[in-house]
Amino acid sequence: MGEHFEALCIRVPKVYDWVRRQVVLPQIFTNDASLFDEEALEDLGHDVEVEVILTDSKGHPVDVSDEEALDHVIELVPQGGRKPKKVILPDGEIVILHEVKLSISGFYKIRLINLGGHHKYSDVESSVIPWKIHQTFYLCAPEGTEPVVHLDSFEGTDGSIRLSDIHLQQLSFDLVLGLSVQIEKDVKIEVEGSFCYPRPEVISTSGFSPIEYPPQCEAIFPGRPYRDSAESDFESDFESDFD
């Protein structure tokens, strides 16, 4: 790690607001022959458990923390921009928030797990199923900021299924989505710190050249956050020349 502290200018996403919300999305499939392979259903049996798997658009399982966990996040901005709204806080203070309407979508698959254990197939997976929700949030979202949405959790609950021979009569469950919504904008800030360097490996390796950072132009950028009196006098003299 570095030891010499100096003024550094860095670019980071500033979070203007952040909320979390749980959304329940009911899913009901009735007499849907396209959802599962009928031959697989014939050998599945009737002692079945329903599992929901988050996937990407191609049906590959993904974790909620993966970039592919959500397919699209689209802000539905009305003409004229985000609408302001007065909101009264619990302590009685009145603040101005903005109406942020989001369309959020992704994909999942259904796995039917055979609990009987003596059939040809141990489990059967569905085709890829798209999901989409529309949600409205009231956030501190001034012009120039962007919504950033992450999935905190994704699961299927309260599943029930009715099978008749090779036909799916009915399948229903709830998708429970945990959403984290932040309003962000990249900003440049000045901090006092030092450059980081890698630690030595526990098992020694060789062949890497040392890491070197380019020198800073501290005299002009980022400069001192507070100008001294000499700088102020110089600026005053400079401005007087143009009066």
Secondary structure as UniProt FT lines:
FT   STRAND          6..30
FT   TURN            33..34
FT   HELIX           38..42
FT   TURN            43..44
FT   STRAND          48..55
FT   TURN            57..58
FT   TURN            64..65
FT   HELIX           67..69
FT   STRAND          72..75
FT   TURN            79..80
FT   STRAND          84..88
FT   TURN            90..91
FT   STRAND          94..114
FT   STRAND          123..125
FT   STRAND          129..139
FT   TURN            143..144
FT   STRAND          146..164
FT   TURN            165..166
FT   STRAND          167..193
FT   TURN            218..220
FT   HELIX           229..240
FT   TURN            241..242
//
